[in-house]
Amino acid sequence: MRQLTRNLLQLGGKCGLLPARFVWINMDTLLFQMHALLLVLLLGALGVLGAPAADEIKSLPGLSKQPSFKQYSGYLTVADNKHLHYWFVESQKDPARSPVVLWLNGGPGCSSLDGLLTEHGPFLIQDDGATLQYNPYSWNMIANVLYLESPAGVGFSYADDKKYATNDSEVSMNNYLALKEFFRLFPEYSKNELFLTGESYGGIYIPTLAERVLEDSSLNLQGIAVGNGLSSYELNDNSLVYFAYYHGLLGESLWATLQKYCCKNGTCNFYNNPDASCSDAVSQTQQIVYSSGLNIYNLYADCAGGVPYSTRVENDRLVTYDLGNNFINHKWTHAWNRKLRTVRSVIKSVKLDPPCVNSTSSAMYLNNPYVKSALHISPNALDWEICSAEVNLNYNRLYMDVKKQYLKILGAMKYRVLVYNGDTDMACNFLGDEWFVESLQQEVQVQRRAWLYNNGETQQIGGFVKEFSNLTFLTVKGSGHMVPTDKPIAAYAMFSRFITKQPY
């Protein structure tokens, strides 16, 4: 090709189109330009030109100063014309070399933008619902973070057919397809280290997604991290009763009844015990944990809105609460879901707010038309809510535990796995996840010990940690379900050590 170009340029000079001397002096420059043009055309045909300019957030309302890093918001189209909304914030430290971290909130049916705006995103929503403040402990200080609203029907994500019934398997596939679409749109990050992270029902989302991702060699998966995750319904339910008793919630009389009717030969079953007296005692425990006004996401935090909270009707809308993942097989859970579906036939819509959580400021901000315009939100999307009742009530939970997925991930012997828990959470308590990690029977590398982090000029105990081969179980002292909200400094220390392979 180089010789052909020389001949063409010489011909041009001889024909009087350009002076021959000019052609030869600038030949290398012209060659470079022609090769560059061909490369651009080729890359354009392959769809790998880089981040989509149309998705870039040029100016975000609520900030006193726009950020120095780039950020993008748009849609990733997956199977059956479902459009999953994403918000991607580039790393504040060398984005080209920083890892890509996917974040998923749980529910099922809750928005990952809650994680961005109230947990570890670069901006934190303020009480006025209009102002954002920079977060000095944002995870995008050292990582490119992709916040994905999944499944369709959650937040600003939507489906063309407006059908939002789904299940664990379909969600894991669509999350995988969304990742593939993201890297098609952002090919410059396709070789970066990839970490999958999430919390709560993310305990199901993340390992089932990882099971698909680890089979795709084009994705540079390095590890997963799950915070206060639902890993096993049985272990979570059984451990919650112990958690409640040893935190002073039950009293000796109820505890004695639970022991008498739910336990045999030193083993207790609070999960699906057929004994009617046991079920009654478990129901009493449930009433104390969920309906007495305690904050199930942080035992020692106040309940937003005060006590008692309950299901109520506001402006012809049923405002209710996700009762969490606990006691999923007990009759009261199924009866509650049937009741909600019946009420929905006479109430215009159902709003599903997590108990003791105030999402008003986030909803005010995200539903502001100027914000929606800045985020390129589709007119087909519904108004933003922290959790979708439509998704939650029509969600088919296929996995009662994810032990098989964890063993597959660990069996590859090359992925880092972190299971972390705030130790005051009751929705997905630390004891259940600790039992789950122990059930994986991995080789212990470092026995359980305290871990430290720097808080100003002092070192503080962040919690406790136990390390296995490629697997770590870690608690964050004094934090609840949303660890980065309650303990942002400790959470950032934990996160940074995880992705940089530093000891805890």
The 8 nearest C-alpha neighbors of each residue, nearest first, counted from 0:
[[1, 3, 2, 4, 5, 30, 6, 34],
 [0, 2, 4, 3, 5, 30, 6, 34],
 [3, 1, 5, 4, 0, 6, 7, 8],
 [4, 2, 0, 6, 5, 1, 7, 8],
 [3, 5, 7, 1, 2, 6, 8, 0],
 [4, 6, 2, 8, 3, 7, 9, 1],
 [7, 5, 9, 3, 4, 8, 10, 2],
 [8, 6, 10, 4, 9, 5, 11, 3],
 [7, 9, 11, 5, 10, 6, 4, 12],
 [8, 10, 6, 12, 11, 7, 5, 13],
 [11, 9, 7, 13, 12, 8, 6, 14],
 [10, 12, 8, 14, 16, 9, 13, 17],
 [13, 11, 19, 17, 9, 18, 10, 15],
 [12, 14, 10, 15, 11, 9, 19, 16],
 [15, 13, 11, 12, 16, 10, 17, 9],
 [14, 16, 13, 12, 17, 18, 11, 19],
 [17, 15, 11, 14, 12, 18, 13, 10],
 [18, 16, 12, 15, 11, 19, 22, 21],
 [17, 19, 12, 21, 20, 15, 22, 16],
 [20, 18, 12, 22, 21, 17, 23, 13],
 [19, 21, 23, 22, 18, 24, 12, 17],
 [22, 20, 24, 18, 19, 23, 25, 17],
 [23, 21, 19, 25, 20, 24, 26, 8],
 [22, 24, 26, 20, 25, 21, 19, 9],
 [23, 25, 21, 22, 26, 20, 27, 28],
 [26, 24, 28, 22, 23, 27, 29, 21],
 [25, 27, 23, 29, 28, 22, 24, 30],
 [28, 26, 30, 29, 25, 31, 24, 23],
 [27, 29, 31, 25, 26, 30, 32, 24],
 [30, 28, 32, 26, 31, 27, 33, 25],
 [29, 31, 27, 33, 28, 32, 26, 34],
 [30, 32, 28, 34, 29, 33, 35, 27],
 [33, 31, 29, 35, 30, 34, 36, 28],
 [34, 32, 36, 30, 35, 31, 29, 37],
 [33, 35, 37, 31, 36, 32, 30, 38],
 [36, 34, 38, 32, 33, 37, 31, 39],
 [37, 35, 33, 39, 38, 34, 32, 40],
 [36, 38, 34, 40, 35, 39, 41, 33],
 [37, 39, 35, 41, 36, 40, 42, 34],
 [40, 38, 36, 42, 41, 37, 43, 35],
 [41, 39, 43, 37, 38, 42, 44, 36],
 [40, 42, 38, 44, 43, 39, 37, 45],
 [43, 41, 45, 39, 44, 47, 40, 48],
 [44, 42, 46, 40, 45, 41, 48, 39],
 [43, 45, 41, 42, 46, 40, 47, 39],
 [46, 44, 42, 43, 47, 41, 48, 40],
 [45, 47, 43, 44, 48, 42, 183, 184],
 [48, 46, 42, 49, 45, 186, 43, 183],
 [47, 49, 43, 42, 46, 50, 186, 39],
 [50, 48, 185, 47, 186, 187, 51, 184],
 [49, 51, 185, 184, 52, 48, 186, 187],
 [52, 50, 53, 54, 184, 49, 55, 185],
 [51, 53, 55, 54, 50, 71, 49, 56],
 [52, 54, 51, 55, 73, 56, 375, 71],
 [55, 53, 71, 72, 52, 73, 51, 56],
 [56, 54, 71, 52, 53, 70, 57, 72],
 [57, 55, 71, 70, 58, 373, 374, 54],
 [56, 58, 55, 59, 373, 70, 69, 65],
 [57, 59, 56, 60, 65, 373, 62, 66],
 [58, 60, 373, 61, 62, 56, 57, 370],
 [61, 59, 62, 370, 58, 369, 373, 130],
 [60, 62, 130, 131, 129, 59, 63, 132],
 [63, 61, 64, 131, 60, 65, 130, 59],
 [62, 64, 61, 65, 131, 132, 130, 60],
 [65, 63, 62, 66, 61, 67, 59, 58],
 [64, 66, 62, 58, 67, 63, 59, 57],
 [67, 65, 68, 64, 69, 62, 70, 58],
 [66, 68, 69, 65, 91, 64, 70, 89],
 [69, 67, 66, 91, 89, 70, 90, 88],
 [70, 68, 89, 88, 67, 71, 55, 66],
 [71, 69, 88, 87, 56, 55, 89, 68],
 [70, 72, 55, 87, 54, 56, 86, 88],
 [73, 71, 86, 374, 54, 85, 87, 55],
 [74, 72, 54, 85, 84, 375, 71, 374],
 [73, 75, 84, 83, 82, 85, 76, 72],
 [74, 76, 83, 82, 177, 180, 84, 77],
 [75, 77, 82, 81, 74, 83, 80, 177],
 [76, 78, 81, 176, 173, 177, 80, 82],
 [79, 77, 80, 81, 173, 76, 176, 172],
 [80, 78, 81, 77, 158, 159, 160, 76],
 [81, 79, 78, 159, 158, 77, 82, 76],
 [80, 82, 158, 77, 79, 76, 78, 157],
 [81, 83, 76, 157, 75, 156, 74, 158],
 [84, 82, 156, 75, 74, 151, 148, 76],
 [83, 85, 74, 156, 148, 73, 155, 147],
 [84, 86, 147, 72, 146, 73, 74, 148],
 [87, 85, 72, 146, 71, 145, 88, 147],
 [86, 88, 145, 71, 70, 144, 146, 72],
 [89, 87, 70, 144, 143, 69, 71, 90],
 [90, 88, 143, 69, 70, 94, 68, 91],
 [89, 91, 143, 94, 142, 139, 92, 141],
 [90, 92, 140, 68, 139, 141, 89, 93],
 [93, 91, 90, 141, 94, 140, 97, 142],
 [92, 94, 95, 96, 97, 90, 91, 141],
 [95, 93, 90, 97, 96, 92, 89, 143],
 [96, 94, 93, 97, 188, 187, 191, 98],
 [97, 95, 94, 93, 98, 191, 192, 92],
 [96, 98, 94, 142, 95, 93, 143, 141],
 [99, 97, 192, 142, 191, 193, 143, 100],
 [98, 100, 143, 193, 144, 142, 192, 194],
 [101, 99, 144, 194, 193, 195, 145, 143],
 [100, 102, 145, 195, 196, 144, 146, 194],
 [103, 101, 196, 146, 197, 145, 100, 147],
 [104, 102, 197, 111, 201, 147, 105, 196],
 [105, 103, 111, 198, 197, 201, 110, 109],
 [106, 104, 200, 201, 199, 107, 109, 198],
 [107, 105, 108, 109, 200, 199, 391, 104],
 [106, 108, 105, 391, 200, 109, 390, 394],
 [107, 109, 106, 387, 391, 390, 386, 153],
 [110, 108, 386, 106, 105, 385, 107, 104],
 [109, 111, 112, 148, 154, 385, 113, 153],
 [110, 112, 104, 113, 114, 148, 103, 146],
 [113, 111, 115, 114, 110, 116, 146, 148],
 [112, 114, 111, 116, 115, 117, 110, 385],
 [115, 113, 118, 111, 112, 117, 116, 119],
 [114, 116, 120, 112, 113, 119, 117, 118],
 [115, 117, 123, 113, 124, 114, 120, 112],
 [118, 116, 123, 114, 113, 115, 484, 124],
 [119, 117, 484, 114, 483, 115, 116, 120],
 [118, 120, 137, 138, 115, 483, 114, 121],
 [119, 121, 115, 137, 122, 116, 118, 138],
 [120, 122, 137, 134, 133, 139, 119, 123],
 [123, 121, 133, 132, 134, 120, 131, 116],
 [124, 122, 116, 132, 131, 117, 134, 133],
 [123, 125, 131, 116, 130, 361, 117, 122],
 [126, 124, 130, 127, 128, 131, 123, 360],
 [125, 127, 128, 360, 124, 130, 129, 359],
 [128, 126, 129, 125, 360, 130, 124, 363],
 [129, 127, 360, 364, 363, 126, 125, 361],
 [130, 128, 364, 127, 61, 131, 125, 363],
 [131, 129, 61, 125, 128, 124, 62, 127],
 [132, 130, 124, 61, 62, 123, 122, 125],
 [131, 133, 123, 122, 134, 124, 130, 62],
 [134, 132, 122, 121, 135, 123, 131, 62],
 [133, 135, 121, 122, 137, 136, 123, 132],
 [134, 136, 137, 133, 121, 140, 122, 488],
 [137, 135, 134, 491, 487, 488, 138, 119],
 [138, 136, 119, 121, 120, 139, 134, 140],
 [137, 139, 140, 119, 142, 141, 136, 120],
 [140, 138, 142, 90, 141, 137, 143, 144],
 [139, 141, 91, 138, 137, 90, 142, 92],
 [140, 142, 139, 92, 90, 138, 91, 97],
 [143, 141, 139, 90, 97, 98, 144, 140],
 [142, 144, 90, 89, 99, 139, 88, 100],
 [145, 143, 100, 88, 99, 87, 142, 101],
 [144, 146, 87, 101, 100, 86, 102, 147],
 [147, 145, 102, 86, 85, 111, 87, 101],
 [146, 148, 85, 149, 111, 84, 103, 145],
 [149, 147, 111, 110, 84, 153, 83, 156],
 [150, 148, 151, 153, 147, 83, 156, 110],
 [149, 151, 153, 170, 152, 148, 108, 83],
 [152, 150, 157, 156, 153, 149, 83, 158],
 [151, 153, 157, 156, 163, 150, 390, 154],
 [154, 152, 156, 151, 387, 108, 110, 149],
 [153, 155, 383, 110, 156, 384, 148, 152],
 [154, 156, 380, 84, 383, 381, 153, 157],
 [157, 155, 83, 151, 84, 152, 153, 154],
 [156, 158, 151, 152, 82, 380, 81, 155],
 [159, 157, 81, 161, 160, 82, 151, 80],
 [158, 160, 161, 80, 81, 157, 162, 82],
 [159, 161, 158, 162, 80, 81, 79, 163],
 [162, 160, 158, 159, 163, 157, 152, 151],
 [163, 161, 160, 164, 158, 159, 152, 151],
 [162, 164, 390, 152, 165, 161, 151, 389],
 [163, 165, 393, 394, 162, 390, 166, 389],
 [166, 164, 394, 163, 395, 169, 393, 170],
 [167, 165, 395, 394, 169, 168, 396, 170],
 [168, 166, 170, 169, 397, 396, 171, 395],
 [167, 169, 171, 170, 166, 172, 397, 207],
 [168, 170, 172, 166, 171, 167, 173, 165],
 [169, 171, 173, 167, 172, 168, 174, 150],
 [170, 172, 208, 174, 168, 169, 173, 207],
 [173, 171, 175, 169, 170, 174, 176, 168],
 [172, 174, 176, 170, 175, 171, 77, 177],
 [173, 175, 177, 171, 172, 176, 170, 178],
 [174, 176, 172, 178, 173, 177, 171, 208],
 [177, 175, 173, 179, 178, 174, 77, 180],
 [176, 178, 174, 180, 175, 179, 75, 173],
 [179, 177, 181, 175, 176, 180, 174, 182],
 [178, 180, 176, 182, 177, 181, 183, 175],
 [181, 179, 183, 177, 178, 182, 75, 176],
 [182, 180, 178, 184, 183, 179, 185, 177],
 [181, 183, 185, 186, 184, 179, 189, 180],
 [184, 182, 180, 181, 186, 185, 179, 47],
 [183, 185, 181, 182, 50, 186, 51, 180],
 [184, 186, 50, 182, 49, 187, 183, 188],
 [187, 185, 189, 182, 188, 183, 49, 47],
 [186, 188, 185, 189, 49, 190, 95, 50],
 [189, 187, 191, 186, 190, 185, 182, 95],
 [188, 190, 186, 182, 191, 187, 218, 185],
 [191, 189, 188, 219, 192, 218, 187, 217],
 [192, 190, 188, 98, 189, 193, 99, 219],
 [191, 193, 98, 219, 221, 99, 220, 190],
 [194, 192, 220, 99, 219, 221, 98, 100],
 [193, 195, 100, 222, 223, 221, 220, 101],
 [194, 196, 223, 101, 100, 205, 224, 222],
 [197, 195, 224, 102, 223, 225, 101, 194],
 [198, 196, 103, 201, 102, 225, 104, 226],
 [197, 199, 226, 201, 228, 225, 104, 227],
 [198, 200, 228, 105, 201, 227, 229, 202],
 [201, 199, 105, 202, 106, 203, 229, 107],
 [200, 202, 204, 198, 197, 105, 199, 203],
 [201, 203, 228, 229, 200, 230, 199, 204],
 [204, 202, 201, 200, 205, 206, 207, 229],
 [203, 205, 201, 207, 202, 206, 208, 171],
 [204, 206, 208, 201, 207, 203, 202, 209],
 [207, 205, 209, 208, 404, 204, 203, 210],
 [208, 206, 210, 209, 205, 204, 171, 203],
 [209, 207, 171, 205, 210, 206, 211, 204],
 [210, 208, 212, 206, 211, 207, 213, 205],
 [209, 211, 207, 208, 212, 213, 206, 404],
 [212, 210, 209, 208, 214, 213, 207, 175],
 [211, 213, 209, 215, 214, 210, 208, 175],
 [212, 214, 215, 211, 210, 209, 220, 216],
 [213, 215, 212, 211, 216, 210, 209, 218],
 [216, 214, 212, 213, 217, 218, 211, 219],
 [215, 217, 218, 214, 219, 213, 212, 220],
 [216, 218, 215, 219, 189, 190, 214, 220],
 [219, 217, 216, 220, 215, 212, 189, 190],
 [218, 220, 192, 193, 190, 221, 217, 191],
 [221, 219, 193, 218, 222, 194, 192, 213],
 [222, 220, 414, 193, 194, 192, 415, 219],
 [221, 223, 415, 414, 194, 416, 220, 195],
 [222, 224, 195, 416, 194, 196, 417, 415],
 [223, 225, 417, 196, 416, 418, 195, 226],
 [226, 224, 418, 197, 198, 196, 228, 202],
 [225, 227, 198, 419, 228, 420, 418, 197],
 [228, 226, 420, 199, 427, 198, 480, 419],
 [227, 229, 202, 199, 226, 198, 225, 230],
 [228, 230, 202, 200, 199, 231, 427, 203],
 [231, 229, 400, 202, 401, 228, 203, 432],
 [232, 230, 400, 234, 233, 399, 229, 235],
 [231, 233, 235, 234, 399, 236, 400, 325],
 [232, 234, 236, 231, 235, 270, 237, 399],
 [235, 233, 431, 237, 231, 236, 232, 238],
 [234, 236, 431, 232, 238, 233, 237, 231],
 [237, 235, 239, 233, 325, 234, 238, 270],
 [236, 238, 269, 234, 239, 235, 240, 270],
 [237, 239, 431, 241, 235, 240, 236, 234],
 [238, 240, 242, 236, 241, 237, 243, 235],
 [241, 239, 243, 242, 238, 237, 244, 236],
 [240, 242, 244, 238, 239, 243, 245, 237],
 [243, 241, 239, 240, 245, 244, 246, 238],
 [244, 242, 240, 248, 246, 241, 245, 239],
 [245, 243, 249, 241, 247, 246, 248, 242],
 [244, 246, 247, 242, 243, 241, 248, 249],
 [247, 245, 243, 244, 248, 242, 249, 241],
 [246, 248, 244, 245, 249, 243, 250, 242],
 [249, 247, 243, 244, 246, 250, 287, 245],
 [250, 248, 244, 247, 253, 243, 254, 251],
 [249, 251, 252, 253, 254, 248, 247, 244],
 [250, 252, 254, 253, 255, 249, 244, 256],
 [251, 253, 255, 254, 250, 256, 249, 257],
 [254, 252, 256, 255, 251, 250, 249, 257],
 [253, 255, 251, 257, 256, 252, 258, 250],
 [254, 256, 258, 252, 253, 257, 251, 259],
 [257, 255, 253, 259, 254, 258, 260, 252],
 [258, 256, 254, 261, 255, 259, 260, 280],
 [257, 259, 255, 262, 256, 261, 260, 254],
 [258, 260, 256, 257, 261, 255, 262, 263],
 [259, 261, 277, 257, 258, 262, 276, 256],
 [262, 260, 277, 257, 267, 268, 258, 259],
 [263, 261, 267, 258, 266, 260, 259, 268],
 [264, 262, 266, 265, 267, 261, 259, 260],
 [263, 265, 266, 262, 267, 261, 258, 259],
 [264, 266, 263, 262, 267, 258, 261, 268],
 [267, 265, 262, 263, 264, 268, 261, 258],
 [268, 266, 262, 261, 269, 263, 265, 258],
 [269, 267, 270, 261, 272, 262, 237, 271],
 [268, 270, 237, 272, 271, 261, 267, 281],
 [269, 271, 268, 233, 236, 237, 272, 326],
 [272, 270, 269, 273, 328, 329, 268, 326],
 [271, 273, 274, 268, 270, 269, 261, 277],
 [274, 272, 275, 271, 278, 277, 276, 261],
 [273, 275, 277, 276, 272, 278, 260, 261],
 [276, 274, 278, 277, 273, 279, 272, 260],
 [277, 275, 279, 278, 274, 260, 280, 261],
 [276, 278, 260, 261, 280, 274, 275, 279],
 [279, 277, 275, 281, 276, 280, 282, 274],
 [278, 280, 282, 276, 277, 281, 275, 283],
 [279, 281, 283, 277, 282, 278, 257, 276],
 [282, 280, 284, 278, 283, 279, 277, 285],
 [283, 281, 285, 279, 284, 280, 278, 286],
 [284, 282, 286, 280, 285, 281, 279, 287],
 [283, 285, 281, 287, 282, 286, 288, 280],
 [284, 286, 282, 288, 283, 287, 289, 281],
 [285, 287, 290, 283, 289, 284, 288, 282],
 [288, 286, 291, 284, 285, 289, 290, 283],
 [289, 287, 285, 286, 290, 284, 293, 291],
 [290, 288, 286, 287, 285, 291, 295, 293],
 [289, 291, 286, 292, 287, 288, 293, 285],
 [290, 292, 287, 293, 289, 286, 288, 307],
 [293, 291, 306, 307, 290, 308, 294, 289],
 [294, 292, 291, 295, 298, 288, 302, 289],
 [293, 295, 302, 298, 297, 296, 355, 300],
 [294, 296, 425, 297, 426, 293, 298, 424],
 [297, 295, 424, 480, 294, 479, 425, 426],
 [296, 298, 479, 424, 423, 300, 294, 299],
 [297, 299, 294, 423, 300, 295, 424, 293],
 [298, 300, 297, 301, 423, 294, 477, 293],
 [301, 299, 297, 298, 294, 302, 296, 293],
 [302, 300, 303, 294, 299, 305, 355, 293],
 [301, 303, 355, 294, 305, 304, 300, 293],
 [304, 302, 355, 305, 356, 357, 301, 354],
 [305, 303, 302, 355, 306, 308, 357, 356],
 [304, 306, 302, 303, 307, 308, 301, 292],
 [307, 305, 292, 308, 302, 304, 291, 293],
 [306, 308, 292, 305, 309, 291, 290, 304],
 [307, 309, 306, 292, 305, 310, 304, 354],
 [310, 308, 311, 307, 319, 290, 320, 318],
 [309, 311, 319, 318, 320, 317, 308, 312],
 [310, 312, 318, 317, 309, 313, 319, 316],
 [311, 313, 317, 316, 318, 315, 314, 310],
 [312, 314, 316, 315, 317, 311, 318, 350],
 [315, 313, 316, 312, 317, 347, 318, 346],
 [316, 314, 313, 312, 346, 347, 317, 348],
 [317, 315, 313, 312, 314, 348, 349, 346],
 [316, 318, 312, 349, 311, 350, 319, 313],
 [319, 317, 350, 311, 310, 312, 316, 349],
 [320, 318, 310, 351, 352, 317, 350, 311],
 [319, 321, 352, 353, 351, 354, 322, 310],
 [320, 322, 323, 353, 351, 352, 319, 354],
 [323, 321, 320, 324, 289, 325, 353, 354],
 [324, 322, 321, 325, 426, 106, 353, 427],
 [323, 325, 327, 326, 322, 426, 232, 229],
 [324, 326, 327, 236, 323, 235, 232, 426],
 [327, 325, 329, 328, 236, 270, 324, 332],
 [328, 326, 325, 329, 324, 332, 232, 333],
 [329, 327, 326, 330, 271, 332, 270, 333],
 [328, 330, 326, 331, 327, 332, 271, 333],
 [329, 331, 333, 332, 334, 328, 327, 335],
 [330, 332, 334, 333, 329, 335, 282, 328],
 [333, 331, 335, 334, 330, 329, 327, 336],
 [332, 334, 336, 335, 330, 331, 337, 329],
 [333, 335, 331, 337, 332, 336, 338, 330],
 [336, 334, 338, 332, 333, 337, 331, 339],
 [335, 337, 339, 333, 338, 334, 340, 332],
 [338, 336, 334, 340, 335, 339, 341, 333],
 [337, 339, 335, 341, 336, 340, 334, 342],
 [340, 338, 342, 336, 341, 337, 343, 335],
 [339, 341, 343, 337, 338, 342, 336, 344],
 [342, 340, 338, 339, 343, 344, 337, 345],
 [341, 343, 339, 344, 340, 345, 346, 338],
 [344, 342, 346, 340, 345, 341, 339, 348],
 [343, 345, 342, 341, 346, 340, 347, 348],
 [346, 344, 343, 342, 347, 341, 348, 315],
 [347, 345, 343, 348, 344, 316, 315, 342],
 [348, 346, 316, 315, 345, 343, 349, 344],
 [349, 347, 316, 346, 343, 317, 350, 315],
 [348, 350, 317, 316, 388, 318, 351, 343],
 [349, 351, 318, 388, 317, 352, 319, 348],
 [350, 352, 388, 320, 319, 386, 387, 318],
 [351, 353, 320, 354, 319, 350, 386, 321],
 [352, 354, 320, 321, 356, 355, 351, 386],
 [355, 353, 356, 320, 352, 294, 321, 295],
 [354, 356, 302, 303, 294, 353, 357, 304],
 [357, 355, 354, 303, 353, 358, 352, 302],
 [358, 356, 359, 303, 355, 304, 360, 352],
 [357, 359, 361, 360, 362, 356, 385, 352],
 [360, 358, 362, 361, 357, 363, 128, 126],
 [359, 361, 128, 363, 362, 126, 358, 364],
 [360, 362, 364, 358, 363, 359, 365, 128],
 [363, 361, 359, 365, 364, 360, 366, 384],
 [364, 362, 360, 128, 366, 361, 365, 359],
 [363, 365, 128, 361, 367, 129, 362, 366],
 [364, 366, 362, 367, 363, 370, 361, 371],
 [367, 365, 363, 364, 362, 368, 383, 382],
 [366, 368, 370, 364, 365, 369, 371, 363],
 [369, 367, 371, 370, 366, 372, 365, 373],
 [370, 368, 372, 371, 367, 373, 60, 366],
 [369, 371, 373, 367, 372, 368, 60, 365],
 [372, 370, 368, 374, 376, 373, 369, 375],
 [371, 373, 375, 369, 370, 374, 368, 376],
 [372, 374, 370, 371, 375, 56, 59, 369],
 [373, 375, 371, 72, 372, 376, 370, 56],
 [376, 374, 372, 373, 73, 371, 377, 72],
 [377, 375, 371, 374, 372, 378, 73, 155],
 [376, 378, 379, 380, 375, 155, 371, 73],
 [379, 377, 380, 376, 381, 375, 371, 155],
 [380, 378, 377, 381, 157, 159, 376, 158],
 [381, 379, 155, 378, 377, 157, 156, 382],
 [382, 380, 155, 383, 379, 154, 157, 378],
 [383, 381, 366, 384, 380, 155, 154, 362],
 [382, 384, 154, 155, 362, 366, 381, 365],
 [385, 383, 386, 154, 362, 382, 387, 110],
 [384, 386, 110, 109, 358, 113, 154, 383],
 [387, 385, 109, 108, 384, 351, 110, 352],
 [386, 388, 108, 389, 390, 153, 351, 391],
 [387, 389, 391, 351, 390, 392, 349, 350],
 [390, 388, 387, 391, 392, 393, 163, 152],
 [391, 389, 108, 387, 393, 388, 392, 163],
 [390, 392, 388, 108, 394, 393, 107, 389],
 [393, 391, 394, 389, 390, 388, 336, 340],
 [394, 392, 164, 390, 391, 389, 395, 165],
 [393, 395, 391, 165, 166, 392, 164, 390],
 [396, 394, 166, 397, 165, 393, 167, 164],
 [397, 395, 398, 166, 167, 394, 399, 165],
 [396, 398, 167, 395, 399, 166, 168, 400],
 [399, 397, 400, 396, 401, 167, 203, 231],
 [398, 400, 232, 231, 397, 401, 396, 233],
 [399, 401, 231, 398, 230, 402, 232, 203],
 [402, 400, 404, 403, 230, 405, 398, 203],
 [401, 403, 405, 404, 400, 406, 439, 230],
 [404, 402, 406, 401, 405, 407, 400, 408],
 [403, 405, 407, 401, 402, 406, 206, 210],
 [406, 404, 408, 402, 407, 403, 409, 401],
 [407, 405, 409, 403, 408, 404, 410, 402],
 [406, 408, 410, 404, 405, 409, 403, 411],
 [407, 409, 405, 406, 410, 411, 404, 414],
 [410, 408, 406, 411, 412, 407, 405, 414],
 [411, 409, 407, 412, 408, 406, 413, 405],
 [410, 412, 409, 413, 408, 407, 414, 406],
 [413, 411, 410, 409, 414, 469, 408, 468],
 [414, 412, 411, 415, 469, 221, 409, 222],
 [415, 413, 222, 221, 412, 416, 469, 409],
 [414, 416, 222, 469, 470, 221, 223, 413],
 [415, 417, 470, 223, 222, 224, 469, 471],
 [418, 416, 224, 471, 470, 472, 419, 225],
 [417, 419, 472, 225, 224, 226, 471, 473],
 [420, 418, 473, 226, 474, 472, 227, 417],
 [421, 419, 227, 474, 429, 226, 422, 475],
 [420, 422, 478, 479, 475, 482, 474, 423],
 [421, 423, 429, 424, 476, 420, 478, 477],
 [424, 422, 479, 297, 298, 421, 478, 477],
 [425, 423, 479, 297, 296, 480, 428, 422],
 [424, 426, 428, 295, 427, 296, 423, 239],
 [427, 425, 295, 424, 296, 428, 323, 325],
 [428, 426, 227, 425, 229, 228, 424, 235],
 [427, 429, 425, 424, 430, 431, 426, 239],
 [428, 430, 432, 420, 431, 422, 433, 427],
 [429, 431, 433, 432, 428, 238, 434, 242],
 [432, 430, 235, 234, 238, 434, 433, 429],
 [433, 431, 435, 429, 434, 430, 436, 230],
 [432, 434, 430, 436, 435, 431, 429, 437],
 [435, 433, 437, 431, 432, 436, 430, 438],
 [434, 436, 432, 438, 433, 437, 431, 439],
 [435, 437, 433, 438, 439, 434, 432, 472],
 [436, 438, 434, 439, 435, 440, 433, 441],
 [439, 437, 435, 440, 436, 434, 441, 402],
 [438, 440, 437, 436, 441, 435, 406, 402],
 [441, 439, 438, 437, 442, 436, 443, 467],
 [440, 442, 439, 467, 443, 468, 437, 470],
 [441, 443, 467, 468, 444, 440, 466, 470],
 [444, 442, 467, 445, 466, 441, 468, 446],
 [443, 445, 467, 466, 468, 442, 446, 465],
 [446, 444, 466, 443, 465, 447, 467, 448],
 [447, 445, 465, 448, 466, 444, 443, 464],
 [446, 448, 465, 464, 445, 463, 449, 466],
 [447, 449, 463, 464, 446, 450, 465, 445],
 [450, 448, 463, 462, 464, 460, 451, 447],
 [451, 449, 461, 463, 462, 460, 503, 464],
 [452, 450, 460, 461, 459, 458, 449, 453],
 [451, 453, 458, 459, 461, 489, 454, 492],
 [454, 452, 458, 457, 455, 459, 456, 451],
 [455, 453, 457, 458, 456, 452, 459, 488],
 [454, 456, 457, 453, 458, 452, 459, 488],
 [455, 457, 454, 453, 458, 459, 452, 451],
 [458, 456, 454, 455, 453, 459, 452, 451],
 [457, 459, 453, 452, 454, 451, 460, 456],
 [458, 460, 451, 452, 461, 453, 457, 454],
 [461, 459, 451, 462, 450, 449, 452, 458],
 [460, 462, 451, 475, 450, 476, 489, 452],
 [463, 461, 476, 475, 474, 460, 449, 450],
 [464, 462, 449, 474, 448, 450, 473, 447],
 [463, 465, 473, 447, 448, 472, 449, 450],
 [466, 464, 447, 472, 446, 471, 445, 473],
 [465, 467, 471, 445, 444, 470, 443, 472],
 [466, 468, 443, 444, 470, 442, 471, 441],
 [467, 469, 470, 442, 444, 441, 443, 466],
 [470, 468, 415, 467, 416, 414, 409, 471],
 [471, 469, 416, 467, 468, 417, 466, 415],
 [472, 470, 466, 417, 467, 465, 418, 416],
 [471, 473, 418, 465, 464, 419, 417, 466],
 [474, 472, 464, 419, 463, 418, 471, 420],
 [473, 475, 420, 462, 463, 419, 421, 422],
 [476, 474, 462, 421, 461, 478, 420, 422],
 [475, 477, 462, 461, 478, 422, 474, 421],
 [476, 478, 423, 422, 475, 421, 479, 486],
 [479, 477, 421, 485, 482, 476, 423, 422],
 [478, 480, 424, 297, 421, 423, 296, 481],
 [479, 481, 296, 424, 482, 227, 421, 297],
 [482, 480, 484, 479, 483, 485, 118, 478],
 [481, 483, 485, 484, 478, 421, 486, 479],
 [484, 482, 487, 118, 490, 486, 485, 481],
 [485, 483, 118, 482, 481, 487, 486, 117],
 [484, 486, 478, 482, 483, 487, 481, 479],
 [485, 487, 483, 489, 488, 482, 484, 490],
 [488, 486, 483, 490, 489, 484, 491, 485],
 [489, 487, 491, 490, 486, 492, 136, 454],
 [488, 490, 492, 491, 486, 487, 461, 493],
 [491, 489, 487, 493, 483, 488, 492, 486],
 [490, 492, 494, 488, 493, 489, 136, 495],
 [493, 491, 489, 495, 490, 494, 496, 488],
 [492, 494, 490, 496, 491, 495, 489, 497],
 [495, 493, 491, 497, 496, 492, 490, 498],
 [494, 496, 492, 497, 498, 493, 491, 499],
 [497, 495, 501, 499, 493, 494, 498, 500],
 [496, 498, 494, 495, 500, 499, 493, 501],
 [497, 499, 495, 500, 496, 494, 501, 194],
 [500, 498, 496, 501, 497, 495, 494, 502],
 [501, 499, 497, 498, 496, 502, 495, 415],
 [500, 502, 496, 499, 503, 497, 498, 495],
 [503, 501, 496, 500, 497, 499, 450, 493],
 [502, 450, 496, 501, 493, 451, 464, 497]]
